[in-house]
Amino acid sequence: MNVQDLMATAKMLFANNKGLLAMDESNPTCNKQFAKLSIPQIEEARSTYQELIITTPSLNKYISSVILYDAAIRQTAMEETGV
């Protein structure tokens, strides 16, 4: 990718005052946060947490893209949100 393509892509990602949502916590990092809150450190809980975020009403009005952890990419809810 050349510099012009990279700059054009960056401009598209931040067009209309939208931003990026970083949801790239690894499972161990997410589990540490869950442990502090006494949330079960299981795949179902992590998936529910991520789904709660990406199904926020009107999220796509404010977020152009989401940075995901590898395991999250395979979740079907990500495909259904339009983010």
Secondary structure by P-SEA (a helix, b strand, c coil): ccaaaaaaaaaaaacccbbbbcccccaaaaaaaaaaacccccaaaaaaaaaaaaaccccccccccccccccccccaaaaaccc
